[in-house]
Amino acid sequence: MFSNEIGDAGASALGGALQGCSTLSTLQLQNNLIGDVGFVALARGVLAGTVESLDLCSNPVGGAGIQKFAEEVARDPGGRCLRLCQARVMSGAEKVSQGERVGGRSTLTQRR
């Protein structure tokens, strides 16, 4: 679902739907105008479902959204591949909790 401009409302609806989903394993939501609220809703949905790989690259998220996303992901005992490369942190936050800088991209990856 690249560049569909679903925003926070669409991401929140999708996050809710993912909680009952038992067949989806990969979700690519690059460049969809997803911000803080959408990031958190997706994290909760992914962790409650079967998605093993989530790509949220190139979305305008604030530092608070990344922080809450990281807190949700830290609760996952199984581990998932979560990509946040080039997420445009709009609040000016310089650090991504539990993330790392790789080649100029912000990434948050939890692996098994």
N, C-alpha and C positions, 0 to 999 in steps of 0.2 A: 504494500500500500504506500508506495513512494509518492510524495508530493500531492496528497489529496486534501491537505488543509483541514484535517478533522478537528484540530484544536483541542482544548481541554475538555470541551463537552463530548466530543466524539471519543477521545481517549478514555474519559471516565465511563462512558457507556460500554466501550470495549473492555475495559478493566473489569466491570461487573459481569459481563458475558463470559470472560475467560475463567471466572471462578467455577463455573459449571462445565467447562469444556474439558473433554477427556481425550481429544484426538489431535489437537493442534500442537506441533512441536517447535515451529519456527515462526516468528513474527517480525517483519521488517517495516518499521514505521518512520523511516528517514524523512526529514523535511516536511513535517506535517503540522507545523505551528503549535506543537505541544509544549506547554509550560509547566509550572510547578504542580498544579492540581492534577493535570493529566499524568505526569510522571509518577506521582504517588499512587494514583488509581491503577495505573498499569503495573506497578511493582506489586501491589497487593493482589491483583488479578493473576499475574504470572505465577506468583508464589503459591496461590491456591489451586492452580491448574496444572497442566502438563507441558506448558511451554518451556523448552530447554534453551532456546536462543531468542533473545530480544534485541533488536537493533533500533536505537533511538537517536542515531546520528543526525546532526544538523537541525536540531530543534531548539527554540529559544527558551531555555529554562533558567530560572533564577538560582542563586546560591542556596536558598532555603529549600527549593525543590530537589536539588541534587543531594542536600544533606538528608532530607526525609527519605528520599529514594534509597540512599546508602543505608539508613537505619532499617528500612524494611528488608532490604536484601541481606543484611547481616543476620536476620532472624531465620534465614533459610538454611537448614542443615544439609540439604542435598547438593546445592551448588548449581549454578546456571551460567551460561555465557551471556553477558549483558554488555552491549556496546553503546557508548555515549560519545564516540569520537566527534569532534567538532560541534558539540553541543554549545550553543552560544549562551554563555552564562551572562545574563543581563544585569545582575546586581553588582557586578564588579568583583565578585568573590575570586580570590586568587588560588584557593586550594579546593580540591575536590576530596571530600571525606572518603577515605579508603580507596582512593584512586591513584593513578600514576600518570605522569606525563610521558608520552611516547611519540616521538616524531612531531611534536607540536600539537598533538591531539589529546584531549582529555578522555581517559578511558576508565571504566569501572568494570572489572571483570572478576567474577567469582567462579572458581572451577572446583570440580570434585576432587 
